[in-house]
Amino acid sequence: SHTTGTTSAIGMGIEGLHNGNGIQVLLDPLHLLLSFLLGAFTCGLLIDKNQVHFGGKSFYGIALVGNACLLIAAVAMGGDKGNISAASL
């Protein structure tokens, strides 16, 4: 799955939180996981009836263009942690 490493990082962040490493260790992977789930949910809303159609009534093309725009924006932002969340959407 795409999120196994992220969920492992959340578990390590919870352990780090108990060891006094601060909450940011937990929030970064949690934010990444929530961004991925939000993007998957949004694509699920755009694709009609579990079928992919190129053209017609489907918004599959719009989802692909939106995804490409988010990836380009993530590259353009540089090394900030917000890029990871934008790319995972």
Secondary structure, DSSP 8 states (H G I E B T S, - for coil): -TTHHHHHHHHHHHHHHHTT--THHHHHHHHHHHHHHHHHHHHHHHSGGG---SSTT--HHHHHHHHHHHHHHHHHT-S-THHHHHHH-
